Amino acid sequence: MPHILIVGAGQSGLQLGLNLLAAGMDVTIMSARTPEEIRGGSPTSTQCMFQPALQIERDLGLNFWEEQCPKLTAQRYNLGLPPDGYPDARQTGGEAAPPWLRTEVAPFTRAIRFTGPWEHYTQSVDQRIKMSSWLAEFENRGGTVIYQGVMTSDLDSLTALGRYDLTIVAAGKGELVGLFDRDASRSPYDRPQRALSAIYTRGMTFDPEYQDWAVSFANIAGVGEFFNMPGLTVDGDGMQPCNILLFAGFPEGPLGFHAWRDRLSPTEHLDRMVRAMREYVPWEADLAADIEVTDAHPSLIGGYTPTVRHPVGHLPSGGLVLGMGDVVVANDPITGQGANNAAHSAHIYARHIIDNADGRYDEAWMQATFDDYWNYAKHPTVFTNAMLAHEPPEHVGRILAAAQAGHDAGEPVIAARIAYGYTTPSDLGWMLDPDETNKYLAEVAPEFATPAPATP
C-alpha cells in the first residue's frame, strides 16, 4: 500500500487526501493551521463551486453543507460606462464607444445587462467552514495530520528518509511554490493584473427584479470588476448565509492597490467598499442599506500573478515532489475558476495515484499526471487570461450585445451558453475565437454575426 504525503490543507490537498483514504491508502497531510485556527481566522478566498466540482464532492460524501448553503441559479452580467462616458472620437481625438454598446445611459449605470441561467445550481461555502471541517473529518477517517509549517529544508529531510512513496505539494503560497519553475509559454503575465478587495457581509437585500439567489457580476469600464455572491459563512460555532463582495480593480485605476493599502478595521473596510459601490455600481449599493460584516475577520485584500508552473519540483537531496492545484495552475479569481480547478486537479490526481498503486511514482508519471490535468485546466486558464483585458474585444462585445437582446426578448439562449461556459470551460472556444463567434451568432442571432461597419 503506497504511503502518500500531502503538504497543504486546502481544497485540492484535503479532497485528495480524503479520496485516497477512501481507497485504502496511507495518507499524511501537513497543515500549517489547526481546524480551530482555520475557522477562527480570516477568509482565504471568494470561491464559487460549479456543478461538476460540486458533483465530485457529492460522490466523495463531502457535500456537508448542500442544504444550508444558498443555491445560486444564475449569473447576472452588467457592463457600466466609463466615468466620463465615451467622447466622440471625431471631435475630441479620444476613444470612441464600441459600435455594439448603448451609450445613451449615464456613466456607471448599466449599458448592458442580462441574466444567464444555470441548468444546475452553484454554491459558495466559506473555506473557513469547509477546510476546518474536512481537516477534522480527515483525522476522524484515519488520516494522519502533522500540524506545522513546511520549508524546503523540511521537505528535503522528509523525502530523504524514504518514508513516503509520493509527496505532493498543494500549498499555493509560501516558499514551497519556488520549487516549481514558471512555464513562460503558458504564463503571459509577470505581475498581478487585479487589485483584490473582498469582504463577507450580511444584510444585503434581493434585487427587486430578481427574488432568487444568483451571482451578480459587473464589468466597470476604466475600473475593473465587481462581484456580489451569496454564500455560507461562519457565525461563531455555527453558520449563516452571507453575501461575498469583491472588487477586482485595474492596478493603475481608481480601485488599484493604492486604494486598499492602509490597514483597515473590518467596519472601515466595509465602509470603503460601500462607498466604492455607490460610485461605480450604484444598483448594487441600493441593496446594501442595512449591510454589516459577518464576523471579526471578514475581509481579505491582495493580488497575485496568474501563473502556470512546471509540475515536478527537485529537492536539494535529489527527491521529487509533485505540485497540485494552484501551486501549478493559478488563475486570477475574476472568472471564479480557482476552487473548481483545485477540485478537478485533486480528482484527476486521485485517479492516477489509485490506478498506479502498485507502480512507481517517478518523474515521467508525475508529468503525465499533470498533463492529464492540464487537458482540463488549459480551458479555464486561457479564458481567464483573456478576460483580464481591460475592455472586451469587438467580437466579445457583440456576444454581450446579442445576449442582452435575447434576454430582453425572453430568449436567453446566448446568456445561458455563456453561463454554461463558466461551469464547463471547454465549451468557451466559441467566445475566444472571432471566427467561431461569427459562426455561432450566425445561427442564433444573425444580426450580430458580423462586425458593425466603422463610422465614416
N, C-alpha and C positions, 0 to 999 in steps of 0.2 A: 504493500500500500504506500503510495507516494506521501511524502511529508512536504507540505506547502507552507511557505511564509509569505504573508501579505503585509506590506507596510502601508498603512493608511486606512482610516475607518470612515470613508465617505460612501457615496452611492455605489461606486464600482467595487471598492475593496470589500465592503460588508456584503453586498449582494453576491459577489463571487465566493466569499468565504462561506456564506450560508448555503449556497448552491453546492459547493464541494463537500460540505459536511453532510448534506442530504445524500450525496453519492457515496458516503462511507469513507471519505478521505480524512487524514490527519491534517488539521489546518491551524495555524497560529496567525493571529493578527496583532500587529504592533500599532498602538494608538497613543497619540500624544496627550489625549484627554480622556477622562472617565465619562461614563454616561451622565453623571450629575454635572460635570463641568461643561459638557456639550449643551445640555438642556438649559443651564443657567447662564450661558454665555451669549454673545452677540450672534446674529444670523450670519451665515457664510454664503448665502446665495438667494436668488429670486427664481426658483425652479418652477417649471410648468411641465408636467408629465403628460405626454400624449398617449393615445390608445395603445399603440404597440408596446411602449415601455410599461404602461400600466398592466398590460396582459402578462408580460414577463413576471412582474411582481405577483400577480394573481396565481400564476402557475407554480410559483415557489411558496405560496402561502404567506406572503409578506405584505399583503394589502390590508394592514390592520385598521386603517382609518377611512376606508372607502365610503362607509355610510355617514360618517361625521363630516367629511370634507365637502365643501361646495362642489357641485358638478357643473363644470363650465361647458356650455352648449354651443358657443360660437366665438369668433373673434371679430371685433368691430374695428374697422380701419378708418382713420381720419387723416386728412392732409390739410395743414394750415399754410396760409400765405406768409411770405417774409414780412418783417415789421413795417417796411416802407412800401409794401406792395411790389408789383413789377412795373418799372418805368417803361415807357415807350422807347425802345432802343433806337428808333429812327430819329427821335428828337433829343435824347439825352446821351446816347452812346452807352447806356447801361445795359443790363441784362434784360432781355425780353422774356415775357411769360412763355412757357412751352405752349404750343398750339392746342394741346389737349386739355389745358387747365382752365377752369372757370375763374375769372378774375374780377367778377362783379361783387364778390363778397369782401368784407373788411379784413384787414390783416389779422392773423391769429384767430380767425373764425374758419369754419370748415369749408374748404373749397371742394374737397372730395370726401365722401363718407359712404360706407356701405358695410354690410354685415355678411360674413361668411359662416354659414352653419357647419358644424361638425357632425358627421354621422354618429360618432361615439364621443362621449364627454371626455374632457381632460380634467386634471386635478393638480392642485399645488399644496403639498404638505410641507410646512416649515421643516428644514432638515435638522433643526434642533430637536424636534419631536421624533423624526424618523430615525436619525442616526443614533440618538441616545437609546431608543427602544431596540433597534436592530442590534446594537452592540451588546446590550444586556441579553437579548434573545440568542445571540451567537454563543455566549457563555452558557446560557441555560441548555442549549442543544449539544453541549460537549466540546465546543471550541476553546482553544487556549488564547488568552489575551495578555499581552505584555504592555503595561502602561508606561511608556517613556517616549520622549522624542528621539529621533534617529538621525545621526550624522553619517556621512560617507564612511568614516572610520569604523563606526559601529557595524554598519552593513558589511564592510570588508571582513571584520572579525567573525561575524556570524556565518557568512558563506564559507570562510576558510575552515571552519570547524567541520563542514561537510554534513551537518545535521539535516539540512533541507535539500530536497531534490529540485525544488524550483522556488526562486524568490521573485516576487512581483512587487513593483513599486507603484502604488496607487495614491500617493500623496502629491497633489498637483502644485503645491507651493513649498518653498524652502530649498535647502541645499541640495537635496537628492535629485531635483529636476536637472541640475547641472551634469548629471551622469549621462544625459541623453542629448546628443547633438541635434541642433536645429536643422531641419530639412529645408534648405533655402528654396528648392524647386517647388515646394508646396506652401511656402510661407511668404506671401507678398508684402507683409508689413514688418517693420522693425521697431515699432513703438505703439503704445496704446492708441486706439482710434476713437475711443469714447471715454469721457469722464463720467463715472457711475455714481449715482447717489440714490440710495434706496431706503425705505422705511416701512415698517409693519404698523398698520393702523386699524382702528375700529371706528364705527360711526358713519362710514360712507353710506349714502343712500343710493337707490337704484336710479338710473336714468329714467325720466318719466315715460320715454318712448319704449323702454325695454324692461320688463319686470322679470328678468331672468339673469342667471349668472353667466358672465362672459368676460373674456379678456378684451380690454379696450386699449388700442394702440394708436398713437398719433405720431406722424412724421411732421416735425415742425421745421419749415424751411429756414435755413440760416442758424438753427439752434441745435437740433438733434432729434431725439425721440422721447416719448413719454409712454409709460405703461401703467395701467391700473388692473391688477389681477387679484380676484378673490381667492382666498385660500384658508388654510387651517394653521393656527399658530399656538404658542404656549399661553397658558393662563394659570400661573402658579404651578400646582401639581396637575392641573387639568389642561383643557384645550378650549379654544374659542375661534369662531370664524373671524376673518380679517380681510383687509384689502392691502395688498403689497403695492406700493407706489414706487416707480423707478423713473428717474431722468437719466438719459444717456446723451450727454452733451458733446458737441464737437469740441475738441481740446482748445481750439482758439476762439470759440464762440462765447456767448454770454453765460452759458452754463458749463464752461470748461473747468479744469481742475482748480483754477483760482477761486471759483465760486464756493468751493467746499473745503478749502484748505485749513481754515481755522477750526479749532476744537469746539464742537457744539454739543450742548446738552441735548437729550432726546427732544425736549419741547422746543428748543431753539432750532434744531434740525427740522422738525415738523413745520414750524412757523415759516422757515425759509422755503421749504418745499411748497407750502400752500401759497406763498407769495408768488413763486415761480409759476404755479398752476394758474393763478389769477391772470398773470401776464401772458402766458403762452398757450395754455389750454383752458380757457375760461369755462367751457362747457363741463370740464371735469371739476373745476373749483366750485361750481354750483352745487355739486353733490357732497361737498366737504364741510358744510356749515357746522356740523357737530363732531368733527373728526378729532381723535386723540390717539396717542401712541398706545400700543398693546401691552408693553411691559417695560422694565427698567433698561433693557438693552435691545432696542428695536431696530437699529439702523446699521448701515454699512456704506462706506464710500471707498472709491479706488478706481482702478482700471488696470487692464493688463493687455499685453501684446498677443494678438491671435497667432498661434504658432503650431506647426506640426513638427514633431521630433522623430528622429530615428529610434526604433523601439528597443534596441539592445544596448544596455549600459555595461561598460567594462570596469571592474573594480581594480584597485591597485595590485591586489594579490592574484589577479587573473580570473576571479569569479565573474559570472554573468548574471545580470538581472534584467527582467522584462518590464518595460513600462506599460501602464494601462490607463484608460480614462483620459482625464485632461492633462496627465503627465505627457502624453504623446500627441493628443489632438485637443488643443484648447481653442475653442471658438469664442468670439465676442458674444455676450449674452443677448444682443438685440433681437435674435431670432428664436430665443428660447430653446436652443438645441442642447445645451450643456448637460443637464441631468439625463436627457434622453440618450445622448451619446454615451454617457457613463453606463447606463443600463444595458445598452446594446453591446458595448465593449465587454462588460462582465459576462453577459450571456454567451457571446461568441467565444471568449477565452475559456469559459467553463466547459463548453462542448469540446474544444480542442484538448484541454487537460484531461478530461474524463476519457475521451477516445484514445488518448496516448498513455493511459495509466500504467501500462507495462513497458513503456518505451523510455527513451531519453529525451529530456527537455533541453536539447542543445541549441546552439545559435541558429541553425537552419530552421529548426522547429519554431523558435521564437519569432523569427522573421515571417515565416509562413502564417503563424497565428495572427500577427499584426496585419499582414496583407489581407487576410480574410476580413478582419475588422475594417480595414481601410476601404474595402469594396462597399461597405455601408457608409463610413464616415466621410468619404470624399464628397458625397452629395450635400450634406448639411454644411460642410466646410466651404465648398465653392459658393453655395447660396449665401451663407453668412458674409463671406468676404465681399460678394457683390453688393449686398445690402448696406455695406459700410460707406458706399458712395454718398456724397453729400446731397445729391439730387438724383431722382430716378432717371435712368436713361430714357430716351424718347420712346422706345418700344414698350418699356415697362409703364411709362406714363399712359400709353394707350390702353394697356391692360387695366390700369386703375380706372380710367375713364369709362371703359366698357363695363367693368364690374359695377360701377355706380349706376350706369344706365340700366343694366339688368336688375339691379337691386330696386331702383325706382319703379321699374315695370313689374315688379313682383316675380322676376325670374332670375334668382341669384346663382345661375349656373357657373359663371366665371368666379364670383366671390367664393362659392363653395369649393371650386377646384383650387383656388389659392389657399384656402383654409386646409384642404386635404394635403397640400404640399408641405405644410408645416409638420403634419403628422407623419408623412411619408416623403421625405426629401428627394428620393429617387424619381419622383414624378415632377420635379421642378424644372427639368430641362427646357420645357416649352417657354418658361419665363426668362431664361437666361440667354437664349439664342434668338436674335431678331427674326430670322427666317422661320424658326419653329413657332414664334409668336404669331407671325402673319398667317401661317397655315392654320393654327388653332382659331384665331379670330375670324378667319375667312369662313370657318364652319359655324361659329356660334354668334358672331357679331360682325358681319361683313363691313359695316360702315366704319369700323375701327381697324380694318385689316392692313391698311397701307398708311404710311406717314402722311400727315396733313401737308399740303403744299406750303412752301415758305411764303411769308408775306412779301409782296413785291416792294 
